[in-house]
Amino acid sequence: MAAAVTTAPFEKTGAGPLAGLRRHRALGKLLLLAVVAAVLVPLAHAQWSSGSWPHALTVDLTQPLTDASTWILDHRDSHPLFLYFFGHISNAVIVSVRAVYLVLLAAGWAGVTAAAGLVAWRVAGLRLAAGAVAAFLVCGVLGMWVPTMQTLALMVVAVLASVILGALLGLAAGLSDTMHRALRPVLDTMQVLPAYAYLLPVVLIFGLGVPAAVLATVVYAAPPMARLTALGLRSADSGVMEAVASLGATARQRLFTARLPLARKELLLGLNQTIMMALSMAVIASVIGAGGLGDRVYQALASVDVGASLAAGIPIVLLAIVLDRVTGAAGERLGSNEHAPAPWKWGVVAAGAVLVALASRFAGRLDWPDSWVVAIASPVNDVVDWMTDHLYTGVPYIGGTADWAAHFTTWILDPLRSGLTWLPWWSVLLIVAALAWLIGTWRTALTAVLAMAAIGVLGVWKPSLDTLSQVLAAVAVTLVLGFAIGIAAARSSRLERLLRPVLDVCQTLPQFVYLIPVVALFAIGRAPAVAAAVVYALPAVVRITTQGLRQVDPAAMEAARSMGATTGQQLRQVQLPLARPALLLAVNQGVVLVLAVVIIGGLVGGGALGYDVIAGLARGELATGLVAGAAIVCLGLMLDRVTQPTERRTTGKGA
């Protein structure tokens, strides 16, 4: 039976009953959709002959949202809701962040570095402890010690609040099917909604400053914790749960003695993802007064200072890598059922950190010495200036980066945008329905069509298609490069090891940092926004592709080799088909990540929805920002449904 399965890809016909059934099933869906279109399209054309979205089907939310914004601004200092609820939240956030910041300053650079090294040593081992110490020392050497402590203080409070909120939501979703169904669309929206879109309402309620930055970070970083907590609780071993129940344990006892211990690996993974999301938000939150490293990066972006942005971006990357490695190692230790360090060992860690902090205080060495700072901004800017002078334009035969950007805009972005806006609105909905239904179910198609139609109802049809053209172009480039690099890495362990630190840096580097070098090389416009999106999304596509190809059943590969299949045949007819779920996930993640950066590309001339969101935030226009943000959510939801097969479809493949 196994031989028949593995030799089938090398038969000339390549067709079997299952393949024919799939084709007929897809053809049946298309025929049914064609029948529906044949009835509805003439009616729509007779009612609205124009190809653009009908004005009669739009809803103007400008006035209601403007009225809401005005009411908030007028009552923010007097209404009891703000004085006795939001005001207390704001004060609690300010006090918490300030307390953590003062503790970090009191510990001094030596105490903080020692504490980081000792904690990493107890949790993850000596090697990662050395990495943690080196990371904090580099932050000081770059002259970013105080901004790093500001960011770390905000991070501690934001991550703690995100973990508590996410764990509570995940607990409710993990123990109740009703709550799970109710929270799923909320979490989907929180993850798809770009950060810029909800900065505006947060600023309206809390004003500019640390409270708004912390709460925006919590909204952005809590969903991973909620999802993974719910996953861990819902996937607890049923046999263990039945055994605990048979012993007469109450619901609370079953939760604390069985469910939570069984879900500890997922809980720690949720903590890991929450930390990474919060760090990625640190730069964006600087727009509304977060301060710290993010503010330095944002200021560098405003002046196109690549050196200054790199000096502030490197500490963020180092913090992200250290926290990722330490929490990941702790998760692996818990997953292998290794005993946690004894409480007295944690006491030794705390005592060691306190002793180092006291020693530095008595020695008068709390602040990082200025003589130990190495300024890298000027050398980096010199390199960038050289690249701009020699690579921007006039390079023989291949042209310069400005020429590439102009050609990419003229030959790809402009035709793609013109083609999408030329299509009648009903044809766009039909294309979305066909793609979503082919890869999923009728519910998937209905969700995608409704999301796309909502964009038209909001009155931002053309800007959304402009954004969609940039996303499609960036995704196409990302997938071509990502699949090629991922395939090469899957076939070469050495290449994968070489790529890992590069991918780590690219994944943890803040989104804003990508915009600065691409603007320096490609000038202002849609092309640099696309380039930044490609660089940001590429690591995820490469990683998922590599992992998917490496996890292909070794027996299938061995059978293919025994049949005399060449390397190319093994790849095309065995690895790629069997890794199809992973490849589709890579496409999905590429789309989501590209969309996030294309929106931020509005800062560098990307235009479309990104510009509307940023302009709404800059001018305090709730209607402009929220309508564009809602359109982005709908666009992301549509792209998610079109690129990710449903569980029903995926399980059907193996039947």
RATAKA-V892005 format. One record per pair of residues at least 6 apart in sequence whose C-alpha atoms are under 7 Angstrom apart, sorted by sequence separation. I is the first residue (numbers start at 1). J is the second residue. D is the distance in Angstrom with one decimal. If there is no record, write none. Layout:
# RATAKA-V892005
i->I j->J d->D
i->I j->J d->D
This chain:
# RATAKA-V892005
i->8 j->14 d->6.7
i->48 j->54 d->6.4
i->76 j->82 d->5.8
i->77 j->83 d->6.8
i->139 j->145 d->5.6
i->173 j->179 d->4.9
i->174 j->180 d->6.7
i->206 j->212 d->5.6
i->300 j->306 d->6.8
i->360 j->366 d->5.9
i->393 j->399 d->6.0
i->394 j->400 d->5.8
i->455 j->461 d->5.8
i->489 j->495 d->5.4
i->522 j->528 d->5.7
i->616 j->622 d->6.2
i->121 j->128 d->6.8
i->172 j->179 d->6.2
i->173 j->180 d->4.1
i->393 j->400 d->3.8
i->437 j->444 d->6.4
i->489 j->496 d->4.8
i->104 j->112 d->6.5
i->120 j->128 d->6.2
i->121 j->129 d->4.7
i->286 j->294 d->5.1
i->300 j->308 d->5.8
i->392 j->400 d->4.7
i->393 j->401 d->6.3
i->436 j->444 d->6.0
i->437 j->445 d->4.8
i->602 j->610 d->4.5
i->603 j->611 d->6.9
i->616 j->624 d->5.2
i->617 j->625 d->6.3
i->120 j->129 d->4.7
i->203 j->212 d->5.9
i->286 j->295 d->4.9
i->300 j->309 d->5.2
i->391 j->400 d->5.1
i->392 j->401 d->4.8
i->393 j->402 d->5.9
i->436 j->445 d->4.6
i->519 j->528 d->5.9
i->601 j->610 d->6.6
i->602 j->611 d->4.4
i->616 j->625 d->4.3
i->202 j->212 d->5.7
i->244 j->254 d->6.6
i->284 j->294 d->7.0
i->391 j->401 d->6.1
i->392 j->402 d->5.3
i->393 j->403 d->6.4
i->518 j->528 d->5.3
i->560 j->570 d->6.4
i->599 j->609 d->6.7
i->600 j->610 d->6.0
i->118 j->129 d->6.6
i->283 j->294 d->3.7
i->599 j->610 d->4.1
i->613 j->624 d->6.7
i->117 j->129 d->4.5
i->120 j->132 d->6.9
i->282 j->294 d->5.5
i->283 j->295 d->6.6
i->286 j->298 d->6.9
i->297 j->309 d->4.7
i->433 j->445 d->4.9
i->436 j->448 d->6.8
i->602 j->614 d->6.9
i->612 j->624 d->6.1
i->613 j->625 d->4.3
i->117 j->130 d->6.5
i->296 j->309 d->6.8
i->518 j->531 d->6.9
i->557 j->570 d->7.0
i->612 j->625 d->6.0
i->202 j->216 d->6.8
i->283 j->297 d->6.8
i->518 j->532 d->6.6
i->117 j->132 d->5.5
i->283 j->298 d->6.9
i->297 j->312 d->5.9
i->433 j->448 d->6.8
i->613 j->628 d->5.7
i->116 j->132 d->6.2
i->117 j->133 d->5.2
i->296 j->312 d->6.1
i->297 j->313 d->6.6
i->432 j->448 d->6.7
i->433 j->449 d->5.8
i->612 j->628 d->6.0
i->613 j->629 d->6.3
i->116 j->133 d->6.6
i->199 j->216 d->6.4
i->241 j->258 d->6.8
i->432 j->449 d->6.3
i->515 j->532 d->5.9
i->557 j->574 d->7.0
i->514 j->532 d->5.4
i->293 j->312 d->5.5
i->609 j->628 d->5.5
i->113 j->133 d->5.7
i->429 j->449 d->5.8
i->113 j->136 d->6.0
i->236 j->259 d->6.0
i->429 j->452 d->6.9
i->552 j->575 d->6.2
i->195 j->220 d->6.9
i->233 j->259 d->5.7
i->236 j->262 d->6.1
i->549 j->575 d->6.0
i->552 j->578 d->6.3
i->233 j->260 d->6.8
i->236 j->263 d->6.7
i->552 j->579 d->6.4
i->190 j->219 d->7.0
i->191 j->220 d->6.8
i->507 j->536 d->6.6
i->190 j->220 d->6.6
i->233 j->263 d->5.8
i->506 j->536 d->6.5
i->549 j->579 d->5.7
i->232 j->263 d->4.4
i->548 j->579 d->5.3
i->191 j->223 d->6.8
i->507 j->539 d->6.2
i->190 j->223 d->7.0
i->506 j->539 d->6.6
i->232 j->266 d->5.4
i->548 j->582 d->5.1
i->187 j->223 d->5.7
i->503 j->539 d->5.2
i->229 j->266 d->6.4
i->545 j->582 d->6.4
i->228 j->266 d->5.6
i->229 j->267 d->5.5
i->544 j->582 d->6.4
i->545 j->583 d->5.9
i->228 j->267 d->6.4
i->229 j->270 d->6.9
i->279 j->320 d->6.8
i->421 j->462 d->6.5
i->545 j->586 d->6.5
i->228 j->270 d->5.5
i->544 j->586 d->5.7
i->276 j->320 d->6.2
i->421 j->465 d->6.5
i->592 j->636 d->6.7
i->104 j->149 d->6.7
i->225 j->270 d->4.3
i->420 j->465 d->6.3
i->541 j->586 d->4.9
i->224 j->270 d->5.7
i->225 j->271 d->6.2
i->101 j->149 d->6.6
i->417 j->465 d->6.8
i->101 j->150 d->6.4
i->224 j->273 d->6.2
i->225 j->274 d->6.2
i->417 j->466 d->5.6
i->541 j->590 d->6.1
i->224 j->274 d->6.1
i->540 j->590 d->7.0
i->101 j->153 d->5.1
i->222 j->274 d->6.4
i->272 j->324 d->6.1
i->417 j->469 d->5.3
i->588 j->640 d->6.2
i->100 j->153 d->5.3
i->221 j->274 d->5.0
i->416 j->469 d->5.7
i->537 j->590 d->5.4
i->272 j->327 d->5.7
i->588 j->643 d->5.3
i->97 j->153 d->5.6
i->158 j->214 d->5.4
i->162 j->218 d->4.9
i->166 j->222 d->4.8
i->170 j->226 d->4.0
i->174 j->230 d->4.0
i->221 j->277 d->5.2
i->272 j->328 d->6.9
i->413 j->469 d->6.6
i->474 j->530 d->5.3
i->478 j->534 d->5.3
i->482 j->538 d->5.6
i->486 j->542 d->4.5
i->490 j->546 d->4.8
i->537 j->593 d->5.3
i->587 j->643 d->6.5
i->588 j->644 d->5.8
i->97 j->154 d->5.7
i->161 j->218 d->6.6
i->165 j->222 d->6.5
i->166 j->223 d->6.1
i->169 j->226 d->5.5
i->170 j->227 d->6.0
i->173 j->230 d->5.5
i->174 j->231 d->6.8
i->221 j->278 d->5.4
i->413 j->470 d->6.6
i->477 j->534 d->6.9
i->485 j->542 d->6.2
i->486 j->543 d->6.7
i->489 j->546 d->6.1
i->537 j->594 d->5.8
i->167 j->225 d->6.1
i->171 j->229 d->6.5
i->487 j->545 d->6.9
i->158 j->217 d->6.4
i->162 j->221 d->6.1
i->163 j->222 d->6.4
i->166 j->225 d->4.8
i->167 j->226 d->5.5
i->170 j->229 d->4.8
i->171 j->230 d->6.0
i->174 j->233 d->5.2
i->268 j->327 d->6.9
i->474 j->533 d->6.6
i->478 j->537 d->6.9
i->482 j->541 d->5.3
i->483 j->542 d->6.4
i->486 j->545 d->5.2
i->487 j->546 d->6.2
i->490 j->549 d->6.2
i->584 j->643 d->6.7
i->585 j->644 d->6.5
i->97 j->157 d->6.2
i->154 j->214 d->6.7
i->158 j->218 d->5.7
i->162 j->222 d->4.5
i->166 j->226 d->4.1
i->170 j->230 d->4.4
i->174 j->234 d->5.2
i->413 j->473 d->6.9
i->470 j->530 d->6.4
i->474 j->534 d->5.7
i->478 j->538 d->5.6
i->482 j->542 d->4.8
i->486 j->546 d->4.7
i->490 j->550 d->5.9
i->534 j->594 d->6.6
i->584 j->644 d->6.3
i->96 j->157 d->6.7
i->217 j->278 d->5.8
i->533 j->594 d->4.9
i->163 j->225 d->6.2
i->167 j->229 d->6.1
i->269 j->331 d->6.7
i->483 j->545 d->6.4
i->268 j->331 d->5.7
i->217 j->281 d->6.0
i->533 j->597 d->5.0
i->311 j->376 d->6.7
i->532 j->597 d->6.9
i->533 j->598 d->5.9
i->265 j->331 d->5.5
i->311 j->377 d->6.7
i->530 j->598 d->6.3
i->265 j->334 d->6.3
i->307 j->376 d->6.5
i->308 j->377 d->5.1
i->529 j->598 d->5.6
i->265 j->335 d->5.8
i->307 j->377 d->3.7
i->307 j->378 d->6.4
i->213 j->285 d->5.0
i->529 j->601 d->4.5
i->307 j->380 d->4.9
i->307 j->381 d->5.2
i->213 j->288 d->6.3
i->306 j->381 d->6.1
i->529 j->604 d->6.8
i->213 j->289 d->6.7
i->213 j->290 d->5.3
i->529 j->606 d->5.8
i->209 j->288 d->6.0
i->210 j->289 d->6.0
i->525 j->604 d->6.2
i->526 j->605 d->5.9
i->208 j->288 d->5.2
i->209 j->289 d->4.3
i->210 j->290 d->5.1
i->524 j->604 d->5.5
i->525 j->605 d->4.3
i->526 j->606 d->4.3
i->208 j->289 d->5.6
i->209 j->290 d->6.0
i->524 j->605 d->5.4
i->525 j->606 d->5.5
i->511 j->597 d->6.7
i->163 j->271 d->6.7
i->159 j->274 d->6.7
i->475 j->590 d->6.4
i->90 j->206 d->7.0
i->94 j->210 d->6.7
i->159 j->275 d->6.2
i->475 j->591 d->6.1
i->94 j->211 d->6.3
i->405 j->522 d->5.9
i->93 j->211 d->5.7
i->409 j->527 d->6.2
i->159 j->278 d->6.7
i->402 j->521 d->6.8
i->408 j->527 d->6.9
i->475 j->594 d->6.7
i->401 j->521 d->6.0
i->402 j->522 d->5.0
i->474 j->594 d->6.7
i->90 j->211 d->5.3
i->401 j->522 d->5.7
i->402 j->523 d->6.8
i->405 j->527 d->5.4
i->155 j->278 d->6.8
i->471 j->594 d->6.3
i->471 j->595 d->6.0
i->471 j->598 d->6.8
i->76 j->205 d->6.9
i->392 j->521 d->5.9
i->73 j->204 d->6.9
i->72 j->204 d->6.9
i->388 j->520 d->6.9
i->72 j->205 d->6.9
i->388 j->521 d->6.0
i->151 j->292 d->4.9
i->467 j->608 d->5.7
i->150 j->292 d->4.9
i->151 j->293 d->6.1
i->466 j->608 d->5.9
i->467 j->609 d->6.3
i->148 j->292 d->6.2
i->464 j->608 d->6.7
i->147 j->292 d->4.1
i->148 j->293 d->6.0
i->463 j->608 d->4.6
i->464 j->609 d->6.2
i->147 j->293 d->5.1
i->463 j->609 d->5.7
i->144 j->312 d->6.8
i->142 j->311 d->6.2
i->458 j->627 d->6.7
i->139 j->315 d->5.3
i->455 j->631 d->5.3
i->455 j->634 d->6.6
i->452 j->634 d->6.3
i->135 j->318 d->5.6
i->451 j->634 d->4.8
i->452 j->635 d->6.5
i->135 j->319 d->7.0
i->451 j->635 d->6.9
i->451 j->637 d->6.7
i->452 j->638 d->6.4
i->451 j->638 d->5.8
i->317 j->505 d->6.3
i->320 j->508 d->6.1
i->448 j->637 d->6.8
i->132 j->322 d->5.8
i->448 j->638 d->4.4
i->317 j->508 d->5.3
i->317 j->509 d->5.4
i->448 j->641 d->6.0
i->313 j->509 d->6.7
i->313 j->510 d->7.0
i->444 j->641 d->6.1
i->128 j->326 d->6.9
i->313 j->513 d->6.8
i->124 j->326 d->5.6
i->123 j->326 d->6.9
i->309 j->513 d->6.5
i->124 j->329 d->5.3
i->436 j->641 d->6.1
i->440 j->645 d->5.1
i->120 j->326 d->6.1
i->124 j->330 d->5.9
i->436 j->642 d->4.4
i->439 j->645 d->5.2
i->440 j->646 d->5.3
i->123 j->330 d->5.8
i->435 j->642 d->5.9
i->440 j->649 d->5.7
i->306 j->516 d->6.0
i->306 j->517 d->6.3
i->304 j->516 d->5.8
i->301 j->516 d->5.8
i->297 j->513 d->6.9
i->145 j->368 d->6.9
i->283 j->510 d->6.6
i->140 j->368 d->6.3
i->119 j->349 d->6.7
i->143 j->373 d->5.2
i->280 j->510 d->5.4
i->118 j->349 d->5.8
i->141 j->372 d->5.9
i->142 j->373 d->5.7
i->143 j->374 d->7.0
i->141 j->373 d->4.5
i->142 j->374 d->5.5
i->140 j->373 d->6.8
i->141 j->374 d->5.6
i->142 j->375 d->6.3
i->115 j->353 d->4.8
i->114 j->353 d->5.6
i->111 j->353 d->5.7
i->114 j->356 d->6.9
i->111 j->354 d->6.9
i->111 j->356 d->5.2
i->110 j->356 d->6.5
i->111 j->357 d->4.0
i->110 j->357 d->6.3
i->108 j->357 d->6.3
i->107 j->357 d->4.8
i->110 j->360 d->6.4
i->108 j->360 d->6.8
i->109 j->366 d->5.9
i->108 j->366 d->4.0
i->109 j->367 d->6.3
i->108 j->367 d->6.1
i->109 j->368 d->6.2
i->51 j->423 d->6.7
i->52 j->424 d->6.0
i->53 j->425 d->5.7
i->51 j->424 d->4.0
i->52 j->425 d->5.8
i->51 j->425 d->5.8
i->58 j->456 d->6.5
i->59 j->457 d->5.6
i->60 j->458 d->6.8
i->58 j->457 d->4.1
i->59 j->458 d->5.7
i->57 j->457 d->5.8
i->58 j->458 d->5.8
i->59 j->459 d->6.8
i->58 j->459 d->5.5
i->194 j->596 d->6.0
i->53 j->456 d->6.1
i->30 j->434 d->6.7
i->53 j->461 d->6.7
i->26 j->438 d->6.0
i->197 j->613 d->6.0
i->196 j->613 d->6.6
i->200 j->617 d->5.3
i->196 j->614 d->6.9
i->200 j->622 d->6.7
i->197 j->625 d->6.2
i->197 j->626 d->6.2
i->197 j->629 d->4.7
i->193 j->629 d->6.8
i->193 j->632 d->6.8
i->193 j->633 d->5.1
i->192 j->633 d->5.7
i->189 j->633 d->6.7
i->192 j->636 d->6.1
i->6 j->556 d->5.9
i->6 j->559 d->6.3
i->69 j->622 d->6.2
i->6 j->560 d->6.6
i->66 j->622 d->6.3
i->65 j->622 d->6.2
i->66 j->623 d->5.9
i->65 j->623 d->5.1
i->62 j->623 d->5.1
i->61 j->623 d->6.8
i->9 j->573 d->5.5
